[in-house]
Each structure stands twice: as C-alpha cells, then as structure tokens.
Amino acid sequence: MATVNTVLGPISTDELGPTLIHEHLILATPGGECDALAVPYNREAFAGSCVEALEKAKAYGMRTMVDATPIDLGRDVELQKQVSERSGINIICATGLYMEAMGKPAYFKFRSQFGDATTEIYETFMKEITQGIGDTGVKAGVIKVATGQGEISAYEEIVLKAAARAQKETGIPIITHTEAGTMGPEQAALLISEGAAPERVVIGHIGGNANLQYHTSVLEQGVYIAFDRLGLDFVFPDNLRKACIIGLVGIGYADRIMLSHDYCGDLSVCWLDRPVELPDFATPVIANWSYAHVFKNIIPALKEAGVSDDKIDTMMVQNPRRLFS
Ligand SMILES: [Zn+2]
C-alpha cells in the first residue's frame, strides 16, 4: 500500500480523494518582522477562518489539499495540524524554499561563501522529509521550489538541484512556482537532469500564459502541469486557462493535468503582519477565488465543453494519487 505523509500522519494514497495540489492556509511575506505596525499572529483566529473557507470546498467533495507554503513564507505546521483536525481535510505540507526575489535567500547565499550550500539545503529538505519539521513530528510530503520571471537565478538553481537530489532519494514529489508564465520548460529540464523522476514533478502556475506550445514543451518532458491559480483573474484570465485545459485534455493530456487555486484564505485575514487593503479594481476580478471555485465553477464549465466525468476524475483524483504513489 502506497502511503503519503499528511500533517496528521501517513495515510494511504487511496484516501486522498479529490485533491487541490497547490493552496495555502496563510502567507507571510519576508520582511513583515520589520513592520512596527504588524499585527501579532493569532493562530486560533487564523485556524477558524481557514476551517470556514475549507468547509465550503469540502461540501463539494474536496478531501485533500497540498499546502504549498515553503519554509520562508510563514509556513505554520501547528496551524496546519489544527486546521486538518478541525476540518477533516487531509493537508500535505511542504518543505522547500521560495524564489529569490520574494523569499529568504540571504542565509544560504551567505553560507555559500564558506561551503557547499546546495548540500546544506538538501540536508534541510531531507531533515524535514525523513525526521520531521522542527520538533512537530510532522514530515513534509512535497518539496516546493520556485523561480523568478524569465530566469533561474544562481540561488534558485542550487535550490532546484537540492530538491532534485532529495526527490531522487526519498521519492516524494516536487511542486514548483513559475513566475508570469515563464521558465516551466527550463525548470522541468533542470530537475530531470539533476535526477528527479519526471512522474514526480508538477510544474506549477502553468496557466500564467495561454501558449499551448509552452504547455506542451513542458508536458513532453513527462512531468505533470498544474493550472493552479484558477480564480486569480487578477493574474491571468480564467477564460483563457479554461480554453487551454479543454484543448490539452482534448489532445490526450488529462492524465498529466491538475487543477487548484493558489488560494490563501480571506486576504484581509490570511496574509500575516499588517492587514492588506485591496484596491477597488481587485475585488471583482478575484470574486470567485476560493478553495471551492474549481468544484463550483470550473468543473461544470469543463463538462459543458464536453470534458467527461472520467477525465475530471483523472485530473482531480487519479493524478494526485499517482503522483504520491
Ligand atoms: Zn502558491
């Protein structure tokens, strides 16, 4: 029996059910610790808001989410445990590091002057995968990596190499962040050349463009792709994402596609530190963004366009199960 580590312990991959491959409970932008007016973190309040948001998706049959928050974006394993216990949703948490521009690259960049930072990052990932995160006892179930717009920086490259090495050794999947629909093919090629198994890699935020040639150049490398910002019309229009999903399913790629939202809770609640006030124009373009949007709006639209129940099941249930098996 294949098992996967969730924040509440290992479960059979058969128990994953409908899975959202890239979501967040909370996010903290590095630097919040420098804001004298940052609101102190209240885990209880955050947990309540996350449970409430997840219950709306659970009503549509959602069973599992991957919390794609890397180490340096405010990942809180105790919060993940509480939310999983209270909501009944399986949560798979990540080890990994974010892209250079928005993460916390300073530490390992500094250390790279004195030694082999790739190995040190690999050791960090391995500790969190095999022994657990801090003293929580929770083992990471995926490795998250990220690259910036139009390039893979030297720092990002060593993070990807460390991830590929940990993937190869432990078998656990890698999920990625791509920026503005760039570097997907390059990420896949680098990870594979460093020994990662393509069938254990998900290139994320693929719907940052509607370029089918870009999408297929990633798919041809044998990896999965994730249209995992559905509802974020703010970044790229859902209509074009839907057109790409329908087209790619139509030419036989249903067994390589996963759907998710990159949601991080009520923005006024789940972004840590000083509350974010959204500009007026943003509100209508993220009106549908939630953990439930794929189930409530996207799947019905795909069905309307002729995508079969079987293919929906492949994308929502079978692909995540295969990825973690
Ligand atoms: Zn994300």
Residues whose N, C-alpha, C, O or C-beta is under 5 A from the ligand:
A	BS01	ZN	A68 D262
